[in-house]
């Protein structure tokens, strides 16, 4: 099962890239679900909730395994 992060080139994302603040993109992606963005951890949480991934596998791949994968 593939887990993926989706980033859309919104003005906020483009600004962060231009200003070399890629580290801040994670929170921008996390809060922009309404435009179709999602973090890898959000995808893993969804796969876990659907029973398509095990908690162990999701935690191994997650960027923030303990705080983000509570289902």
PDB file of N, H, CA, C and O in Angstrom:
ATOM      1  N   UNK A   1       0.846  -1.173   0.000  1.00  0.00           N
ATOM      2  CA  UNK A   1       0.000   0.000   0.000  1.00  0.00           C
ATOM      3  C   UNK A   1       0.896   1.242   0.000  1.00  0.00           C
ATOM      4  O   UNK A   1       1.822   1.349   0.804  1.00  0.00           O
ATOM      5  N   UNK A   2       0.621   2.139  -0.873  1.00  0.00           N
ATOM      6  H   UNK A   2      -0.131   2.052  -1.526  1.00  0.00           H
ATOM      7  CA  UNK A   2       1.401   3.382  -0.952  1.00  0.00           C
ATOM      8  C   UNK A   2       0.815   4.432  -0.009  1.00  0.00           C
ATOM      9  O   UNK A   2      -0.402   4.604   0.075  1.00  0.00           O
ATOM     10  N   UNK A   3       1.687   5.116   0.682  1.00  0.00           N
ATOM     11  H   UNK A   3       2.675   4.977   0.614  1.00  0.00           H
ATOM     12  CA  UNK A   3       1.306   6.271   1.491  1.00  0.00           C
ATOM     13  C   UNK A   3       2.012   7.469   0.873  1.00  0.00           C
ATOM     14  O   UNK A   3       3.162   7.367   0.447  1.00  0.00           O
ATOM     15  N   UNK A   4       1.324   8.602   0.823  1.00  0.00           N
ATOM     16  H   UNK A   4       0.389   8.685   1.169  1.00  0.00           H
ATOM     17  CA  UNK A   4       1.901   9.735   0.114  1.00  0.00           C
ATOM     18  C   UNK A   4       1.541  11.065   0.765  1.00  0.00           C
ATOM     19  O   UNK A   4       0.555  11.187   1.493  1.00  0.00           O
ATOM     20  N   UNK A   5       2.364  12.035   0.479  1.00  0.00           N
ATOM     21  H   UNK A   5       3.165  11.935  -0.112  1.00  0.00           H
ATOM     22  CA  UNK A   5       2.129  13.402   0.907  1.00  0.00           C
ATOM     23  C   UNK A   5       1.694  14.173  -0.331  1.00  0.00           C
ATOM     24  O   UNK A   5       2.252  13.982  -1.411  1.00  0.00           O
ATOM     25  N   UNK A   6       0.706  15.035  -0.179  1.00  0.00           N
ATOM     26  H   UNK A   6       0.253  15.190   0.699  1.00  0.00           H
ATOM     27  CA  UNK A   6       0.229  15.831  -1.318  1.00  0.00           C
ATOM     28  C   UNK A   6       0.453  17.311  -0.990  1.00  0.00           C
ATOM     29  O   UNK A   6      -0.034  17.822   0.018  1.00  0.00           O
ATOM     30  N   UNK A   7       1.198  17.979  -1.863  1.00  0.00           N
ATOM     31  H   UNK A   7       1.594  17.564  -2.682  1.00  0.00           H
ATOM     32  CA  UNK A   7       1.481  19.404  -1.707  1.00  0.00           C
ATOM     33  C   UNK A   7       1.008  20.113  -2.970  1.00  0.00           C
ATOM     34  O   UNK A   7       1.354  19.718  -4.083  1.00  0.00           O
ATOM     35  N   UNK A   8       0.228  21.148  -2.789  1.00  0.00           N
ATOM     36  H   UNK A   8      -0.053  21.469  -1.885  1.00  0.00           H
ATOM     37  CA  UNK A   8      -0.271  21.941  -3.917  1.00  0.00           C
ATOM     38  C   UNK A   8       0.394  23.315  -3.846  1.00  0.00           C
ATOM     39  O   UNK A   8       0.547  23.884  -2.765  1.00  0.00           O
ATOM     40  N   UNK A   9       0.778  23.829  -4.981  1.00  0.00           N
ATOM     41  H   UNK A   9       0.654  23.367  -5.859  1.00  0.00           H
ATOM     42  CA  UNK A   9       1.507  25.100  -5.048  1.00  0.00           C
ATOM     43  C   UNK A   9       0.639  26.310  -4.775  1.00  0.00           C
ATOM     44  O   UNK A   9       0.462  27.161  -5.647  1.00  0.00           O
ATOM     45  N   UNK A  10       0.104  26.391  -3.585  1.00  0.00           N
ATOM     46  H   UNK A  10       0.248  25.700  -2.877  1.00  0.00           H
ATOM     47  CA  UNK A  10      -0.682  27.563  -3.191  1.00  0.00           C
ATOM     48  C   UNK A  10       0.261  28.747  -2.981  1.00  0.00           C
ATOM     49  O   UNK A  10       1.474  28.562  -2.877  1.00  0.00           O
ATOM     50  N   UNK A  11      -0.283  29.950  -2.919  1.00  0.00           N
ATOM     51  H   UNK A  11      -1.268  30.100  -3.003  1.00  0.00           H
ATOM     52  CA  UNK A  11       0.584  31.106  -2.649  1.00  0.00           C
ATOM     53  C   UNK A  11       1.411  30.933  -1.365  1.00  0.00           C
ATOM     54  O   UNK A  11       2.577  31.325  -1.328  1.00  0.00           O
ATOM     55  N   UNK A  12       0.826  30.359  -0.328  1.00  0.00           N
ATOM     56  H   UNK A  12      -0.122  30.040  -0.358  1.00  0.00           H
ATOM     57  CA  UNK A  12       1.555  30.165   0.930  1.00  0.00           C
ATOM     58  C   UNK A  12       2.725  29.196   0.749  1.00  0.00           C
ATOM     59  O   UNK A  12       3.822  29.450   1.247  1.00  0.00           O
ATOM     60  N   UNK A  13       2.503  28.113   0.055  1.00  0.00           N
ATOM     61  H   UNK A  13       1.612  27.907  -0.350  1.00  0.00           H
ATOM     62  CA  UNK A  13       3.564  27.126  -0.184  1.00  0.00           C
ATOM     63  C   UNK A  13       4.654  27.737  -1.056  1.00  0.00           C
ATOM     64  O   UNK A  13       5.840  27.578  -0.766  1.00  0.00           O
ATOM     65  N   UNK A  14       4.265  28.434  -2.119  1.00  0.00           N
ATOM     66  H   UNK A  14       3.301  28.564  -2.354  1.00  0.00           H
ATOM     67  CA  UNK A  14       5.258  29.059  -2.987  1.00  0.00           C
ATOM     68  C   UNK A  14       6.103  30.080  -2.220  1.00  0.00           C
ATOM     69  O   UNK A  14       7.310  30.185  -2.438  1.00  0.00           O
ATOM     70  N   UNK A  15       5.464  30.824  -1.328  1.00  0.00           N
ATOM     71  H   UNK A  15       4.484  30.738  -1.150  1.00  0.00           H
ATOM     72  CA  UNK A  15       6.181  31.805  -0.512  1.00  0.00           C
ATOM     73  C   UNK A  15       7.212  31.108   0.379  1.00  0.00           C
ATOM     74  O   UNK A  15       8.353  31.559   0.473  1.00  0.00           O
ATOM     75  N   UNK A  16       6.821  30.020   1.027  1.00  0.00           N
ATOM     76  H   UNK A  16       5.894  29.653   0.951  1.00  0.00           H
ATOM     77  CA  UNK A  16       7.749  29.298   1.895  1.00  0.00           C
ATOM     78  C   UNK A  16       8.943  28.757   1.109  1.00  0.00           C
ATOM     79  O   UNK A  16      10.071  28.765   1.601  1.00  0.00           O
ATOM     80  N   UNK A  17       8.693  28.292  -0.100  1.00  0.00           N
ATOM     81  H   UNK A  17       7.776  28.285  -0.500  1.00  0.00           H
ATOM     82  CA  UNK A  17       9.781  27.784  -0.937  1.00  0.00           C
ATOM     83  C   UNK A  17      10.714  28.930  -1.336  1.00  0.00           C
ATOM     84  O   UNK A  17      11.934  28.807  -1.229  1.00  0.00           O
ATOM     85  N   UNK A  18      10.136  30.041  -1.794  1.00  0.00           N
ATOM     86  H   UNK A  18       9.145  30.141  -1.881  1.00  0.00           H
ATOM     87  CA  UNK A  18      10.948  31.204  -2.193  1.00  0.00           C
ATOM     88  C   UNK A  18      11.807  31.718  -1.052  1.00  0.00           C
ATOM     89  O   UNK A  18      12.955  32.116  -1.254  1.00  0.00           O
ATOM     90  N   UNK A  19      11.237  31.707   0.159  1.00  0.00           N
ATOM     91  H   UNK A  19      10.305  31.385   0.323  1.00  0.00           H
ATOM     92  CA  UNK A  19      11.955  32.237   1.325  1.00  0.00           C
ATOM     93  C   UNK A  19      12.854  31.184   1.979  1.00  0.00           C
ATOM     94  O   UNK A  19      13.402  31.419   3.056  1.00  0.00           O
ATOM     95  N   UNK A  20      13.002  30.036   1.336  1.00  0.00           N
ATOM     96  H   UNK A  20      12.557  29.846   0.461  1.00  0.00           H
ATOM     97  CA  UNK A  20      13.836  28.937   1.842  1.00  0.00           C
ATOM     98  C   UNK A  20      13.416  28.513   3.250  1.00  0.00           C
ATOM     99  O   UNK A  20      14.250  28.307   4.133  1.00  0.00           O
ATOM    100  N   UNK A  21      12.097  28.389   3.433  1.00  0.00           N
ATOM    101  H   UNK A  21      11.420  28.557   2.716  1.00  0.00           H
ATOM    102  CA  UNK A  21      11.533  27.978   4.721  1.00  0.00           C
ATOM    103  C   UNK A  21      10.764  26.675   4.563  1.00  0.00           C
ATOM    104  O   UNK A  21       9.646  26.527   5.056  1.00  0.00           O
ATOM    105  N   UNK A  22      11.386  25.742   3.870  1.00  0.00           N
ATOM    106  H   UNK A  22      12.294  25.862   3.469  1.00  0.00           H
ATOM    107  CA  UNK A  22      10.731  24.456   3.613  1.00  0.00           C
ATOM    108  C   UNK A  22      10.356  23.734   4.897  1.00  0.00           C
ATOM    109  O   UNK A  22       9.393  22.968   4.913  1.00  0.00           O
ATOM    110  N   UNK A  23      11.096  23.964   5.967  1.00  0.00           N
ATOM    111  H   UNK A  23      11.879  24.586   5.954  1.00  0.00           H
ATOM    112  CA  UNK A  23      10.782  23.305   7.236  1.00  0.00           C
ATOM    113  C   UNK A  23       9.398  23.698   7.762  1.00  0.00           C
ATOM    114  O   UNK A  23       8.795  22.953   8.535  1.00  0.00           O
ATOM    115  N   UNK A  24       8.898  24.854   7.353  1.00  0.00           N
ATOM    116  H   UNK A  24       9.388  25.460   6.725  1.00  0.00           H
ATOM    117  CA  UNK A  24       7.580  25.314   7.798  1.00  0.00           C
ATOM    118  C   UNK A  24       6.440  24.779   6.927  1.00  0.00           C
ATOM    119  O   UNK A  24       5.266  24.977   7.238  1.00  0.00           O
ATOM    120  N   UNK A  25       6.796  24.107   5.848  1.00  0.00           N
ATOM    121  H   UNK A  25       7.750  23.946   5.595  1.00  0.00           H
ATOM    122  CA  UNK A  25       5.761  23.612   4.931  1.00  0.00           C
ATOM    123  C   UNK A  25       4.877  22.553   5.567  1.00  0.00           C
ATOM    124  O   UNK A  25       3.699  22.452   5.225  1.00  0.00           O
ATOM    125  N   UNK A  26       5.419  21.761   6.485  1.00  0.00           N
ATOM    126  H   UNK A  26       6.376  21.843   6.763  1.00  0.00           H
ATOM    127  CA  UNK A  26       4.648  20.672   7.082  1.00  0.00           C
ATOM    128  C   UNK A  26       3.370  21.200   7.724  1.00  0.00           C
ATOM    129  O   UNK A  26       2.297  20.634   7.515  1.00  0.00           O
ATOM    130  N   UNK A  27       3.468  22.269   8.494  1.00  0.00           N
ATOM    131  H   UNK A  27       4.339  22.729   8.664  1.00  0.00           H
ATOM    132  CA  UNK A  27       2.269  22.803   9.148  1.00  0.00           C
ATOM    133  C   UNK A  27       1.320  23.438   8.132  1.00  0.00           C
ATOM    134  O   UNK A  27       0.103  23.381   8.308  1.00  0.00           O
ATOM    135  N   UNK A  28       1.855  24.035   7.083  1.00  0.00           N
ATOM    136  H   UNK A  28       2.844  24.081   6.940  1.00  0.00           H
ATOM    137  CA  UNK A  28       1.000  24.609   6.038  1.00  0.00           C
ATOM    138  C   UNK A  28       0.233  23.507   5.309  1.00  0.00           C
ATOM    139  O   UNK A  28      -0.944  23.674   4.992  1.00  0.00           O
ATOM    140  N   UNK A  29       0.890  22.398   5.048  1.00  0.00           N
ATOM    141  H   UNK A  29       1.846  22.263   5.306  1.00  0.00           H
ATOM    142  CA  UNK A  29       0.233  21.262   4.389  1.00  0.00           C
ATOM    143  C   UNK A  29      -0.838  20.682   5.308  1.00  0.00           C
ATOM    144  O   UNK A  29      -1.947  20.380   4.867  1.00  0.00           O
ATOM    145  N   UNK A  30      -0.508  20.532   6.565  1.00  0.00           N
ATOM    146  H   UNK A  30       0.392  20.778   6.923  1.00  0.00           H
ATOM    147  CA  UNK A  30      -1.418  19.936   7.534  1.00  0.00           C
ATOM    148  C   UNK A  30      -2.720  20.724   7.661  1.00  0.00           C
ATOM    149  O   UNK A  30      -3.786  20.136   7.842  1.00  0.00           O
ATOM    150  N   UNK A  31      -2.640  22.031   7.568  1.00  0.00           N
ATOM    151  H   UNK A  31      -1.774  22.509   7.421  1.00  0.00           H
ATOM    152  CA  UNK A  31      -3.835  22.853   7.742  1.00  0.00           C
ATOM    153  C   UNK A  31      -4.564  23.144   6.431  1.00  0.00           C
ATOM    154  O   UNK A  31      -5.580  23.839   6.438  1.00  0.00           O
ATOM    155  N   UNK A  32      -4.069  22.631   5.317  1.00  0.00           N
ATOM    156  H   UNK A  32      -3.243  22.066   5.312  1.00  0.00           H
ATOM    157  CA  UNK A  32      -4.674  22.934   4.015  1.00  0.00           C
ATOM    158  C   UNK A  32      -5.405  21.736   3.407  1.00  0.00           C
ATOM    159  O   UNK A  32      -5.422  21.575   2.187  1.00  0.00           O
ATOM    160  N   UNK A  33      -5.997  20.912   4.238  1.00  0.00           N
ATOM    161  H   UNK A  33      -5.984  21.043   5.229  1.00  0.00           H
ATOM    162  CA  UNK A  33      -6.748  19.752   3.737  1.00  0.00           C
ATOM    163  C   UNK A  33      -7.906  20.191   2.840  1.00  0.00           C
ATOM    164  O   UNK A  33      -8.298  19.455   1.935  1.00  0.00           O
ATOM    165  N   UNK A  34      -8.448  21.367   3.082  1.00  0.00           N
ATOM    166  H   UNK A  34      -8.129  21.965   3.817  1.00  0.00           H
ATOM    167  CA  UNK A  34      -9.593  21.844   2.294  1.00  0.00           C
ATOM    168  C   UNK A  34      -9.256  22.065   0.824  1.00  0.00           C
ATOM    169  O   UNK A  34     -10.152  22.088  -0.019  1.00  0.00           O
ATOM    170  N   UNK A  35      -7.961  22.228   0.506  1.00  0.00           N
ATOM    171  H   UNK A  35      -7.233  22.209   1.191  1.00  0.00           H
ATOM    172  CA  UNK A  35      -7.560  22.384  -0.893  1.00  0.00           C
ATOM    173  C   UNK A  35      -6.926  21.115  -1.447  1.00  0.00           C
ATOM    174  O   UNK A  35      -6.426  21.105  -2.572  1.00  0.00           O
ATOM    175  N   UNK A  36      -6.947  20.036  -0.650  1.00  0.00           N
ATOM    176  H   UNK A  36      -7.353  20.045   0.264  1.00  0.00           H
ATOM    177  CA  UNK A  36      -6.470  18.747  -1.128  1.00  0.00           C
ATOM    178  C   UNK A  36      -5.090  18.335  -0.686  1.00  0.00           C
ATOM    179  O   UNK A  36      -4.575  17.316  -1.145  1.00  0.00           O
ATOM    180  N   UNK A  37      -4.471  19.106   0.202  1.00  0.00           N
ATOM    181  H   UNK A  37      -4.890  19.934   0.575  1.00  0.00           H
ATOM    182  CA  UNK A  37      -3.141  18.728   0.679  1.00  0.00           C
ATOM    183  C   UNK A  37      -3.258  17.765   1.851  1.00  0.00           C
ATOM    184  O   UNK A  37      -4.246  17.778   2.585  1.00  0.00           O
ATOM    185  N   UNK A  38      -2.242  16.933   2.016  1.00  0.00           N
ATOM    186  H   UNK A  38      -1.440  16.922   1.419  1.00  0.00           H
ATOM    187  CA  UNK A  38      -2.171  16.072   3.189  1.00  0.00           C
ATOM    188  C   UNK A  38      -0.727  15.713   3.481  1.00  0.00           C
ATOM    189  O   UNK A  38       0.089  15.571   2.571  1.00  0.00           O
ATOM    190  N   UNK A  39      -0.424  15.567   4.760  1.00  0.00           N
ATOM    191  H   UNK A  39      -1.088  15.682   5.499  1.00  0.00           H
ATOM    192  CA  UNK A  39       0.909  15.128   5.155  1.00  0.00           C
ATOM    193  C   UNK A  39       0.976  13.609   5.054  1.00  0.00           C
ATOM    194  O   UNK A  39      -0.048  12.929   4.980  1.00  0.00           O
ATOM    195  N   UNK A  40       2.184  13.100   5.053  1.00  0.00           N
ATOM    196  H   UNK A  40       3.016  13.653   5.113  1.00  0.00           H
ATOM    197  CA  UNK A  40       2.364  11.657   5.054  1.00  0.00           C
ATOM    198  C   UNK A  40       1.702  11.045   6.286  1.00  0.00           C
ATOM    199  O   UNK A  40       1.070   9.993   6.192  1.00  0.00           O
ATOM    200  N   UNK A  41       1.844  11.695   7.434  1.00  0.00           N
ATOM    201  H   UNK A  41       2.358  12.549   7.510  1.00  0.00           H
ATOM    202  CA  UNK A  41       1.250  11.167   8.660  1.00  0.00           C
ATOM    203  C   UNK A  41      -0.275  11.140   8.583  1.00  0.00           C
ATOM    204  O   UNK A  41      -0.899  10.210   9.093  1.00  0.00           O
ATOM    205  N   UNK A  42      -0.884  12.149   7.953  1.00  0.00           N
ATOM    206  H   UNK A  42      -0.377  12.905   7.539  1.00  0.00           H
ATOM    207  CA  UNK A  42      -2.335  12.139   7.776  1.00  0.00           C
ATOM    208  C   UNK A  42      -2.767  10.971   6.891  1.00  0.00           C
ATOM    209  O   UNK A  42      -3.780  10.326   7.160  1.00  0.00           O
ATOM    210  N   UNK A  43      -2.002  10.702   5.845  1.00  0.00           N
ATOM    211  H   UNK A  43      -1.178  11.225   5.627  1.00  0.00           H
ATOM    212  CA  UNK A  43      -2.300   9.577   4.963  1.00  0.00           C
ATOM    213  C   UNK A  43      -2.171   8.259   5.717  1.00  0.00           C
ATOM    214  O   UNK A  43      -3.029   7.385   5.600  1.00  0.00           O
ATOM    215  N   UNK A  44      -1.097   8.117   6.491  1.00  0.00           N
ATOM    216  H   UNK A  44      -0.400   8.828   6.586  1.00  0.00           H
ATOM    217  CA  UNK A  44      -0.891   6.900   7.271  1.00  0.00           C
ATOM    218  C   UNK A  44      -2.020   6.693   8.278  1.00  0.00           C
ATOM    219  O   UNK A  44      -2.480   5.568   8.475  1.00  0.00           O
ATOM    220  N   UNK A  45      -2.461   7.762   8.907  1.00  0.00           N
ATOM    221  H   UNK A  45      -2.087   8.675   8.748  1.00  0.00           H
ATOM    222  CA  UNK A  45      -3.564   7.669   9.867  1.00  0.00           C
ATOM    223  C   UNK A  45      -4.836   7.189   9.178  1.00  0.00           C
ATOM    224  O   UNK A  45      -5.577   6.378   9.732  1.00  0.00           O
ATOM    225  N   UNK A  46      -5.087   7.686   7.979  1.00  0.00           N
ATOM    226  H   UNK A  46      -4.485   8.346   7.529  1.00  0.00           H
ATOM    227  CA  UNK A  46      -6.255   7.262   7.209  1.00  0.00           C
ATOM    228  C   UNK A  46      -6.148   5.785   6.822  1.00  0.00           C
ATOM    229  O   UNK A  46      -7.126   5.047   6.932  1.00  0.00           O
ATOM    230  N   UNK A  47      -4.974   5.350   6.374  1.00  0.00           N
ATOM    231  H   UNK A  47      -4.179   5.950   6.285  1.00  0.00           H
ATOM    232  CA  UNK A  47      -4.772   3.943   6.024  1.00  0.00           C
ATOM    233  C   UNK A  47      -4.945   3.046   7.247  1.00  0.00           C
ATOM    234  O   UNK A  47      -5.490   1.946   7.147  1.00  0.00           O
ATOM    235  N   UNK A  48      -4.485   3.515   8.380  1.00  0.00           N
ATOM    236  H   UNK A  48      -4.043   4.408   8.461  1.00  0.00           H
ATOM    237  CA  UNK A  48      -4.624   2.774   9.625  1.00  0.00           C
ATOM    238  C   UNK A  48      -6.096   2.648  10.015  1.00  0.00           C
ATOM    239  O   UNK A  48      -6.548   1.571  10.401  1.00  0.00           O
ATOM    240  N   UNK A  49      -6.835   3.737   9.914  1.00  0.00           N
ATOM    241  H   UNK A  49      -6.468   4.613   9.600  1.00  0.00           H
ATOM    242  CA  UNK A  49      -8.261   3.729  10.256  1.00  0.00           C
ATOM    243  C   UNK A  49      -9.066   2.800   9.343  1.00  0.00           C
ATOM    244  O   UNK A  49     -10.048   2.195   9.772  1.00  0.00           O
ATOM    245  N   UNK A  50      -8.644   2.695   8.095  1.00  0.00           N
ATOM    246  H   UNK A  50      -7.846   3.186   7.746  1.00  0.00           H
ATOM    247  CA  UNK A  50      -9.331   1.824   7.133  1.00  0.00           C
ATOM    248  C   UNK A  50      -8.872   0.369   7.226  1.00  0.00           C
ATOM    249  O   UNK A  50      -9.394  -0.496   6.522  1.00  0.00           O
ATOM    250  N   UNK A  51      -7.901   0.104   8.090  1.00  0.00           N
ATOM    251  H   UNK A  51      -7.477   0.806   8.661  1.00  0.00           H
ATOM    252  CA  UNK A  51      -7.396  -1.258   8.237  1.00  0.00           C
ATOM    253  C   UNK A  51      -6.469  -1.692   7.114  1.00  0.00           C
ATOM    254  O   UNK A  51      -6.252  -2.888   6.919  1.00  0.00           O
ATOM    255  N   UNK A  52      -5.919  -0.737   6.374  1.00  0.00           N
ATOM    256  H   UNK A  52      -6.095   0.234   6.533  1.00  0.00           H
ATOM    257  CA  UNK A  52      -5.041  -1.047   5.245  1.00  0.00           C
ATOM    258  C   UNK A  52      -3.565  -1.031   5.615  1.00  0.00           C
ATOM    259  O   UNK A  52      -2.711  -1.366   4.794  1.00  0.00           O
ATOM    260  N   UNK A  53      -3.268  -0.645   6.844  1.00  0.00           N
ATOM    261  H   UNK A  53      -3.962  -0.373   7.511  1.00  0.00           H
ATOM    262  CA  UNK A  53      -1.887  -0.638   7.328  1.00  0.00           C
ATOM    263  C   UNK A  53      -1.907  -1.037   8.796  1.00  0.00           C
ATOM    264  O   UNK A  53      -2.898  -0.819   9.492  1.00  0.00           O
ATOM    265  N   UNK A  54      -0.830  -1.612   9.255  1.00  0.00           N
ATOM    266  H   UNK A  54      -0.025  -1.790   8.689  1.00  0.00           H
ATOM    267  CA  UNK A  54      -0.728  -1.936  10.672  1.00  0.00           C
ATOM    268  C   UNK A  54      -0.159  -0.734  11.415  1.00  0.00           C
ATOM    269  O   UNK A  54       0.526   0.104  10.829  1.00  0.00           O
ATOM    270  N   UNK A  55      -0.447  -0.660  12.700  1.00  0.00           N
ATOM    271  H   UNK A  55      -1.004  -1.340  13.176  1.00  0.00           H
ATOM    272  CA  UNK A  55       0.075   0.437  13.518  1.00  0.00           C
ATOM    273  C   UNK A  55       1.611   0.419  13.499  1.00  0.00           C
ATOM    274  O   UNK A  55       2.246   1.471  13.433  1.00  0.00           O
ATOM    275  N   UNK A  56       2.191  -0.759  13.555  1.00  0.00           N
ATOM    276  H   UNK A  56       1.676  -1.614  13.608  1.00  0.00           H
ATOM    277  CA  UNK A  56       3.650  -0.878  13.544  1.00  0.00           C
ATOM    278  C   UNK A  56       4.243  -0.334  12.239  1.00  0.00           C
ATOM    279  O   UNK A  56       5.199   0.440  12.272  1.00  0.00           O
ATOM    280  N   UNK A  57       3.684  -0.732  11.098  1.00  0.00           N
ATOM    281  H   UNK A  57       2.907  -1.361  11.071  1.00  0.00           H
ATOM    282  CA  UNK A  57       4.189  -0.239   9.813  1.00  0.00           C
ATOM    283  C   UNK A  57       4.002   1.268   9.683  1.00  0.00           C
ATOM    284  O   UNK A  57       4.889   1.967   9.191  1.00  0.00           O
ATOM    285  N   UNK A  58       2.850   1.768  10.122  1.00  0.00           N
ATOM    286  H   UNK A  58       2.130   1.201  10.522  1.00  0.00           H
ATOM    287  CA  UNK A  58       2.587   3.208  10.036  1.00  0.00           C
ATOM    288  C   UNK A  58       3.584   3.989  10.889  1.00  0.00           C
ATOM    289  O   UNK A  58       4.105   5.016  10.455  1.00  0.00           O
ATOM    290  N   UNK A  59       3.847   3.510  12.087  1.00  0.00           N
ATOM    291  H   UNK A  59       3.424   2.675  12.440  1.00  0.00           H
ATOM    292  CA  UNK A  59       4.800   4.210  12.962  1.00  0.00           C
ATOM    293  C   UNK A  59       6.211   4.193  12.403  1.00  0.00           C
ATOM    294  O   UNK A  59       6.957   5.155  12.586  1.00  0.00           O
ATOM    295  N   UNK A  60       6.591   3.121  11.725  1.00  0.00           N
ATOM    296  H   UNK A  60       5.985   2.340  11.575  1.00  0.00           H
ATOM    297  CA  UNK A  60       7.926   3.059  11.127  1.00  0.00           C
ATOM    298  C   UNK A  60       8.113   4.109  10.036  1.00  0.00           C
ATOM    299  O   UNK A  60       9.226   4.598   9.836  1.00  0.00           O
ATOM    300  N   UNK A  61       7.057   4.456   9.338  1.00  0.00           N
ATOM    301  H   UNK A  61       6.154   4.059   9.500  1.00  0.00           H
ATOM    302  CA  UNK A  61       7.148   5.388   8.216  1.00  0.00           C
ATOM    303  C   UNK A  61       6.780   6.828   8.583  1.00  0.00           C
ATOM    304  O   UNK A  61       7.116   7.754   7.845  1.00  0.00           O
ATOM    305  N   UNK A  62       6.107   7.025   9.696  1.00  0.00           N
ATOM    306  H   UNK A  62       5.835   6.272  10.296  1.00  0.00           H
ATOM    307  CA  UNK A  62       5.611   8.349  10.075  1.00  0.00           C
ATOM    308  C   UNK A  62       6.744   9.308  10.430  1.00  0.00           C
ATOM    309  O   UNK A  62       7.790   8.900  10.937  1.00  0.00           O
ATOM    310  N   UNK A  63       6.515  10.583  10.156  1.00  0.00           N
ATOM    311  H   UNK A  63       5.666  10.915   9.745  1.00  0.00           H
ATOM    312  CA  UNK A  63       7.484  11.610  10.553  1.00  0.00           C
ATOM    313  C   UNK A  63       7.398  11.869  12.048  1.00  0.00           C
ATOM    314  O   UNK A  63       8.418  12.107  12.695  1.00  0.00           O
ATOM    315  N   UNK A  64       6.203  11.826  12.598  1.00  0.00           N
ATOM    316  H   UNK A  64       5.374  11.633  12.072  1.00  0.00           H
ATOM    317  CA  UNK A  64       5.982  12.044  14.032  1.00  0.00           C
ATOM    318  C   UNK A  64       5.100  10.895  14.538  1.00  0.00           C
ATOM    319  O   UNK A  64       3.908  11.097  14.770  1.00  0.00           O
ATOM    320  N   UNK A  65       5.656   9.719  14.709  1.00  0.00           N
ATOM    321  H   UNK A  65       6.624   9.556  14.520  1.00  0.00           H
ATOM    322  CA  UNK A  65       4.868   8.518  14.960  1.00  0.00           C
ATOM    323  C   UNK A  65       4.023   8.522  16.227  1.00  0.00           C
ATOM    324  O   UNK A  65       2.900   8.020  16.198  1.00  0.00           O
ATOM    325  N   UNK A  66       4.500   9.050  17.303  1.00  0.00           N
ATOM    326  H   UNK A  66       5.412   9.458  17.327  1.00  0.00           H
ATOM    327  CA  UNK A  66       3.748   8.953  18.553  1.00  0.00           C
ATOM    328  C   UNK A  66       2.589   9.926  18.629  1.00  0.00           C
ATOM    329  O   UNK A  66       1.530   9.576  19.150  1.00  0.00           O
ATOM    330  N   UNK A  67       2.758  11.121  18.131  1.00  0.00           N
ATOM    331  H   UNK A  67       3.619  11.405  17.708  1.00  0.00           H
ATOM    332  CA  UNK A  67       1.709  12.134  18.307  1.00  0.00           C
ATOM    333  C   UNK A  67       0.710  12.190  17.158  1.00  0.00           C
ATOM    334  O   UNK A  67      -0.340  12.815  17.301  1.00  0.00           O
ATOM    335  N   UNK A  68       0.995  11.573  16.052  1.00  0.00           N
ATOM    336  H   UNK A  68       1.848  11.065  15.935  1.00  0.00           H
ATOM    337  CA  UNK A  68       0.150  11.729  14.876  1.00  0.00           C
ATOM    338  C   UNK A  68      -0.679  10.509  14.493  1.00  0.00           C
ATOM    339  O   UNK A  68      -1.583  10.628  13.667  1.00  0.00           O
ATOM    340  N   UNK A  69      -0.401   9.347  15.065  1.00  0.00           N
ATOM    341  H   UNK A  69       0.334   9.251  15.736  1.00  0.00           H
ATOM    342  CA  UNK A  69      -1.072   8.144  14.589  1.00  0.00           C
ATOM    343  C   UNK A  69      -2.064   7.578  15.580  1.00  0.00           C
ATOM    344  O   UNK A  69      -2.271   6.365  15.622  1.00  0.00           O
ATOM    345  N   UNK A  70      -2.674   8.421  16.366  1.00  0.00           N
ATOM    346  H   UNK A  70      -2.506   9.406  16.331  1.00  0.00           H
ATOM    347  CA  UNK A  70      -3.707   7.968  17.294  1.00  0.00           C
ATOM    348  C   UNK A  70      -5.025   7.839  16.540  1.00  0.00           C
ATOM    349  O   UNK A  70      -5.525   8.812  15.974  1.00  0.00           O
ATOM    350  N   UNK A  71      -5.575   6.644  16.539  1.00  0.00           N
ATOM    351  H   UNK A  71      -5.169   5.854  16.998  1.00  0.00           H
ATOM    352  CA  UNK A  71      -6.854   6.407  15.837  1.00  0.00           C
ATOM    353  C   UNK A  71      -7.897   6.037  16.852  1.00  0.00           C
ATOM    354  O   UNK A  71      -9.049   5.794  16.492  1.00  0.00           O
TER     355      UNK A  71
END
